[in-house]
């Protein structure tokens, strides 16, 4: 692992799509990612990183997928396959339990929730870049769902915009090991400056294990 050093004033945790539909029993997409998520303890690791970031007083930002609303796609002339899937399954439907952020990951006062994105990147057609820059953020610690779609797209876009990205590789999940490997072993390392485990990033946030909660 690289010698990670985070400067509090310019570092933020970016949490991607911690919706019930993804990471809660009974969620519309949970059964598709469950095997991978349970194999790497994705959800406990996400919570560990979030709690560590909060204790260290790092800013927390949320990049959230558009929550389906009736009429979202019906009259679109061009629509991507991933958007067709969202339309078909009504993923993260607004006003439903599945479209709510899982309770343990709910934003707290002072957290920044960016405008919802329509495809995969948390930056595309949202105010995420504006919000990060206004708060003086340059270093991003990234975790969330799903590795080969929203996480990868957001990390790529972050690199394009000049952010320094650390990807927490055991605080994400995907539909299969194949897609996880494609994202974490092949694609994301081209854009993230560091690929780390939860324990590694928590150690780096605090500087030493003795300061862990």
Secondary structure, DSSP 8 states (H G I E B T S, - for coil): -------GGGEEEEEE--BHHHHSTT-TTHHHHHHHHHHTTHHHHHHHHHHHHHHTT-EEEEE-B----TTSSTT-SS--HHHHHHHHHTTT-TTSGGGSB-GGG---TT-EE---BSSS-SSTTSSHHHHHHHTT--EEEEEES-IIIIIHHHHHHHHHTT-EEEEEEEEE--SSHHHHHIIIIIIGGGT-SEEE-HHHHHHHHHSSGGG--
